[in-house]
Amino acid sequence: MPDISTEILDLNNRIDKAKELLIRLQSKREDLIKRKDDLIAEIKEAGYNPDTLKEDRERLQKDLIAKKSDLEDQLKSAEKILNSIME
């Protein structure tokens, strides 16, 4: 059975390791908060509202699909005209 001084030393070592881990975790947390703030700033600089980013993305995706469809329709019309000219 270990004596009390060995147990206290072991507890102190464990406390020191826990303190080191806490310091690393706090540093990591601060880094993540800074990165989040930087990303929010980039989103705002791009002209988007971070609070509505998901909705903006969905709206833009729908707009792109609609524009692609319009472009395909215009291309088909142009191809028909070209084909009629070539005949």
Secondary structure as the mmCIF struct_conf table of DSSP 4:
data_model
#
loop_
_struct_conf.conf_type_id
_struct_conf.id
_struct_conf.beg_label_comp_id
_struct_conf.beg_label_asym_id
_struct_conf.beg_label_seq_id
_struct_conf.end_label_comp_id
_struct_conf.end_label_asym_id
_struct_conf.end_label_seq_id
HELX_RH_AL_P HELX_RH_AL_P1 ILE A 4 GLU A 45
TURN_TY1_P TURN_TY1_P1 ALA A 46 GLY A 47
HELX_RH_3T_P HELX_RH_3T_P1 PRO A 50 THR A 52
HELX_RH_AL_P HELX_RH_AL_P2 LEU A 53 MET A 86
#
